Amino acid sequence: MKAIYPGSFDPVTYGHLDIIERAAEKMEHLTVAVLDNPSKNSLFSIEERIELLKEVTRHLANVEIDYFSGLLSDYATSKGCYNMVRGLRAVSDFEYEMQMALVNRSLDSKIETFFLASDNKYAYLSSSIVKEIAKFGGNISHFVPESVELALKQKFKGGK
Ligand code: PNS
């Protein structure tokens, strides 16, 4: 089976990477699709988010990094792939994830969403939390791969 793992990945964390690695092991092919949404205030540009994802998934032969804008259901049609993967960290994720899964399926009945339970280690982790810690100079080495850590340090160089 082929699948798409969509998200903002601003930036990719060990939580995302865990989902990517586990999904890639089960799937024939996994496309990690980065949402290019100019109206969303992203710290990293779409090019930077793609580059970091490429770097941290280099060891995974069946993983491709791509991007999309607009509706995920339209992107699914353009790829001819209707299986979505999303990670669930906690009950707090459930409502939003369920809403997205249902909206996507109502937009295109071919779309199915597969949820992977996040690893316990990463249940509290999010890109926003990591950005917040990095902004104030905290240690993020347990949360993101080294290349992402360096990129975050570069962004917040000089302190904020
Ligand atoms: O990493 P995120 O921010 O939780 O990912 C959310 C994402 C990108 C999967 C979601 O916002 C999305 O698919 N946006 C595209 C617009 C869309 O299709 N909206 C309708 C379904 S909610």
Boltz pocket constraint, residues with backbone or C-beta under 6 A from the ligand:
constraints:
  - pocket:
      binder: B
      contacts: [[A, 6], [A, 7], [A, 8], [A, 9], [A, 33], [A, 35], [A, 70], [A, 71], [A, 72], [A, 73], [A, 99], [A, 100], [A, 103], [A, 104]]
      max_distance: 6.0
